[in-house]
Amino acid sequence: MSTRLLRSELRIIAGRRRNQAGLLVLAAVPIMMAIAVKMSTPRNGEGPDFLSSITSNGLFVPLAALSVEVVMFLPLAMSMLSGDAIAGEANLGTLRYLLTVPVNRTRLLLVKFASLCIGAVWGVAAVALPGAVIGIALFGTGPLTTLSGSQIGFGAAVWRVVLVMLYLAAGLAGLAAVGLFISTLTEVPIAAAIALMVFTIVSWILDSVPQLGWLHPWLLVDHWMAFGDLLRDPMAGGEIGRGLFTAAGYALVFWLAAWARFAGKDITS
């Protein structure tokens, strides 16, 4: 039952036109970045580190695109998905029907969260895969210079990019759990999506205030940019481990909060 329900949920997510359009927007950013750099190479000292390194190896295109999109576009995509998770069903009037299949509420929340986690992987892949293809096509490949200054082979470099993708997807999954909880509080999906974006923006603002340094380790977004540690030689795992731990903590706490809210909620639509 759970596997069938998950497949059904993924088909619904993949079939929505706005989700398809969102993936196209995510994929367009690395393509535009690569073309822009190809036409006008940044001068030394300008732009993000990954952006200025694009011309040396095409695999820097997905890395540069991810560093840009993880701030706003990827959280926006997760906001739209998580807003639809429960609030969207209630808004369409299908939530009550879904619970009479029968599917108990705990199983439904688990399936919804699993689909959001898969959606996070889809979102990251929609940025990284087109970025890698266009980057290799325009700038070629070969040994990749790590942030430590050493060089690694193409196979090892691809593996590092995959690890970056998985790390960012884990962070977005933690954000999705927050969105799932918010989605249980309302029957208006756009309100849930906006609330999660406000949560993300406020988190970034708080993370940029030096006087709140004591709070930064508890902010989910504080650890996202640590993916650069996966591109060192050897890889630095300390901040990566803290980022994964924080993402797991957010996922557990907010999924349980969603369960506590949803388990006793009267379903009127």
N, C-alpha and C positions, 0 to 999 in steps of 0.2 A: 504493500500500500504506500509506504513512504517513498520508495523508489519511483513508483508510478506518479505519485503526486509531485515529486521533484521534477521529473521529466516534463510534466504538464506545466509546472510553474516556469521552467526554463523556456519552454516553447512560447508561453505568453510573453515573457520578457523579451525574447528575441524577435517576436512577431510584431511588437508595438512599433509603429512608424517613428514616434518621437525617440525611442531608444536607438533605432537604426540611424536616425539623423544625428543623434548624439555621438554614436561611434564614428560616424563619418567626420564630424567636427574634430573629435579627438585625433583621428588619423590624419586630418589635413594639416594640423599644426607642425609635426615634424617634417612633412613634405615641404611646406612653405619655408620653414627654417632652413632646410638643406638647400633649397633653390636660392634663397636670399644670400646665404653664405657663399654659394658657388658663384653668384653674380658679383658679390662684393665682399671679399674676405675681410673680417674684422682686423683692425690694427692691434698691435701688441698692447696688452693692458686694458683692452676694451671688452666688455661683455663678460658673461659667466665663464668660469674656467673651462667647462665642457664645451661651450660654444666656440671659444677661441681655439679649441683643439680639434674641431670637426675636420679641418682640411688634412690633418695628419692621419686620420683613420675614420672610415665611415661609421664605425660602431659608436663613435661619440655622438652621432645624431640622435639615436634613441635616448641616450643618457641626458643630453641637453634638453630634449623635449620633455622627458619625465621630470626634470628639475623645474621646468617652467609650469607644466600642467598639474603637478601635484599640489600646487599652491591653491588653485581655484577650479580649473576645469574638471579634474578627476573628482574632487569633493562634490562639485555640482552634479556630476553624473550619478554619484552615489546618493545624493539627496533626492534626485528624481526617482531612482529605483526604490529606495527605502520608504519614500513618501507613499508610493503605490502599494507597499507590502500589505498593510492592514487597512489604512485609511482609504486606499484606492478601492479595495474590495467592498468596504462599507459604503463608499460613495456610489458604487455601481449597483449596490443591492445584492451582491453575490456572496457576501460573507456568511450570512445565515444559511444559505443553501449549501455552501462549502462545508459547514460544520455538521450538516445532516447527512453526509455521504455514506458512512460516518467517518469523521476525522476528529480526534480529540484535540483540544487546544494546544497542549504541549507539543504534540507531533506537528501540528500546523506551524507553530512558531519555529520549531527546529528546521522544518523544510524551508520556511521563508528566509531564515537566516542563512541556511546553506546556499540558497539561490542567490542571496546577496553577496556571499563570499565568492561564488563563481562569477557573479557579475563584476566584482572587483578585479578578478583575474582577466576577464574579458576587456575591461576598461584599460588596464595597464597594457595588455597585449595589443589593443587597438592603437596605442601610442608607439610601443616599442617595435613591433614587427614592421609596419610600414616605414618607420624611421630607419631601421636596420637595412631594409631593402633599398630605399632611396639613398641612404648614406653610402652603402657599398657601391651602388651604381654610379654615384657622382664622384666619390672620393677614394674608392678602392679600399683595400684592407691590408692586412699584414700584421707585424708585431704591434701591440698596443702599449703605449707608454703609460704606466700606472701613475697614480698621484704621488708615489714614492720616488718616481724618476726611473725605475727599472722598466724593462720591457718583457711582455709575456706574449706567447704565440696566439694565433687566431682562435684555436680551439679553446684555450684557457680564457681568452677574452670573451668569447660567446658565453661560456659558463658563468663568468662574472656578471654579464648583462642579465642572464636568467635569474641569478641570485638577487640582483637589484629588483627585478620585476616581482619576484616572490615576496621580497621584503616589503615593498610598497603596497602590494596587494594585501598583505597582512595588516598593515596600518589602516588601509581603507576598510578592511573587514571590521576592525575595531570601531571605525566611524559609522559603519553600517549598523552596528548594534545600537549605537546611540539613536540613529534614525529609526530603527525598528521600534524602539521604546517610544519615541515621539509619535510614531505612526499609530500607536495604540491609544493615544490621548485625544485623537480627533478623527472626524470622518471626512475631513477636507484634505486630500493629498497634497495640494499645492501649499497649504499652510504647514504641513509636516516638512515638506521640502525646504521651504523658506526658513523654518525654525532651525533645521540642521545646518543650513548655510550660515545663518546668524551665529550658531554655535561654533562653526569652523572659523569664521572671520574673527569673532571675539577671541578665540584661542590663539590665532596668529597675532592679534594685537597684543594680548597679554604676553605672548612669547617674545615679543620685540621690546618689552619694557625691562631694562636692566635691573631696576629696583625690585622687580618681582622674580629675581633669580631663584628664590626658594621654591617658587611655584612651577617653574619651567619643567623640571623632571616629571611632574604629574600631568603635564599637558600632552595630549596625544600627538599633536603636530610637531612638538619640540624634537621628536626623534626621527621624523621623516627624512630630513636632509642628511641624516647619518649614513644613508646608503653609499655615500662617497667612501666610507671606510672599507667597503667591499672591493674598492678599486685600488687599494694599497697593496704593497708587497713587503711582508705578508699581510693578509687581511687582518684588520683590527676588529675584534669581535665584541669588545666591551660595550660600546654604545649600541651596537646592533642588538646584542642580547637584551639591553635595557629597553630598547624600542619594541622588541617582540614581547617582552614581559608586560610592558605598558599596554600594548595592543590587546594582548590576551586578557589583561585585567579589565579593560574597558568592555571587551566582548562579553566576559562573564558577568560583570556587574550589571550592565545595561540589558543583557538578555534576560537575566533574572528579574530585573525591574519590569521589563516588558511582560514576562510571564506572570508576575504578581498582579500587574494591571489587567492583563488580558484574561487571566483565569477566572476572575470574578466580575468581568464586565458584562453588562446586559447588551446582547446583540439585537438591535432593533432594525437592522437593514442588512 
